[in-house]
Amino acid sequence: MSARRAHPSPEAFAEALCAFVNDELPALHARLGRSPGVTPATPLFATGLLDSLAVLHVVAWVEEAIGRPLAIDEVVMNRFQDARTIAASFWTAPSATAEESHALTR
């Protein structure tokens, strides 16, 4: 597992996830073909936007973002409805150490 990506707020986490889905996921999952234009409130699965293969990429992104693997019981549809729900389910405040480390690299 790689180092955790620091997101200062759940809103920033949701926006970063949207950027991944819009900008990177189309290259990883050919079915999307192009940027889906996801916002933090866009339903990801109810509309069929993402399928079971695409969710694996989203889960991998979340695991990298939080710095740990998700337990199997954490990967449930009610936690992956949209980017805002994903952020509310998994975002935690960056530690002071991570914030200090980030400040040193600027």
C-alpha positions in Angstrom: 0.0 0.0 0.0 1.4 3.4 -0.9 1.5 6.4 1.3 -1.7 8.1 2.0 -2.8 11.1 -0.1 -3.5 14.1 2.1 -6.9 15.6 1.5 -7.6 18.5 3.9 -11.4 18.0 4.0 -14.1 15.5 2.9 -15.0 18.0 0.1 -11.4 17.9 -1.2 -11.4 14.1 -1.0 -14.7 14.0 -3.0 -13.3 16.5 -5.6 -10.1 14.4 -6.0 -12.2 11.3 -6.5 -14.2 13.0 -9.1 -11.0 14.1 -10.9 -9.9 10.4 -10.9 -13.2 9.2 -12.3 -13.3 11.9 -14.9 -9.7 12.1 -15.9 -8.0 8.8 -15.2 -10.7 6.1 -15.1 -11.6 6.4 -18.8 -8.1 5.3 -19.7 -8.3 2.4 -17.3 -11.8 1.3 -18.2 -12.5 1.4 -21.9 -16.3 1.1 -21.4 -16.4 4.8 -20.2 -14.7 6.0 -23.4 -14.5 9.6 -22.2 -14.9 11.7 -19.2 -18.3 11.1 -17.6 -18.4 14.6 -16.0 -18.9 13.3 -12.5 -19.6 15.7 -9.6 -19.6 14.9 -5.9 -23.3 14.3 -6.1 -23.5 12.2 -9.3 -24.9 8.7 -8.7 -22.2 6.3 -9.7 -24.0 3.0 -9.8 -27.8 3.7 -9.7 -27.5 5.2 -13.2 -25.2 2.5 -14.5 -22.3 5.0 -14.9 -19.9 2.6 -13.3 -20.0 -1.1 -13.4 -18.5 -3.8 -11.2 -15.1 -3.6 -12.9 -14.9 0.1 -12.7 -15.7 0.0 -9.0 -12.5 -2.0 -8.5 -10.5 1.0 -9.8 -12.5 3.3 -7.5 -11.8 1.0 -4.5 -8.1 1.0 -5.3 -8.1 4.8 -5.5 -9.9 5.0 -2.1 -7.4 2.5 -0.6 -4.5 4.6 -1.9 -6.1 7.8 -0.7 -6.7 6.6 2.9 -3.4 4.6 3.0 -4.9 1.2 3.9 -6.8 -1.6 2.3 -10.6 -1.7 2.7 -12.1 -4.6 4.6 -14.5 -6.6 2.6 -17.4 -5.5 4.7 -16.5 -1.8 3.9 -17.1 -2.3 0.2 -20.9 -2.1 0.1 -23.1 -0.1 -2.2 -24.4 2.3 0.4 -20.9 3.6 0.9 -20.2 4.0 -2.8 -23.4 5.8 -4.0 -21.5 9.0 -5.1 -18.2 10.7 -4.4 -19.7 12.6 -1.5 -20.9 9.4 0.2 -17.5 7.8 -0.4 -15.8 10.7 1.2 -18.2 10.7 4.2 -17.5 7.0 4.6 -13.7 6.9 4.3 -12.1 10.4 4.7 -10.2 11.1 7.9 -8.4 14.3 8.8 -4.7 14.2 7.9 -2.4 13.8 10.8 -0.2 16.7 12.0 2.8 14.7 10.8 1.3 14.4 7.3 0.4 18.1 7.2 3.9 19.1 8.4 5.5 16.8 5.8 3.3 18.3 3.0 4.2 21.8 4.1 7.9 21.0 3.9 7.6 19.8 0.3 6.0 23.0 -0.9 
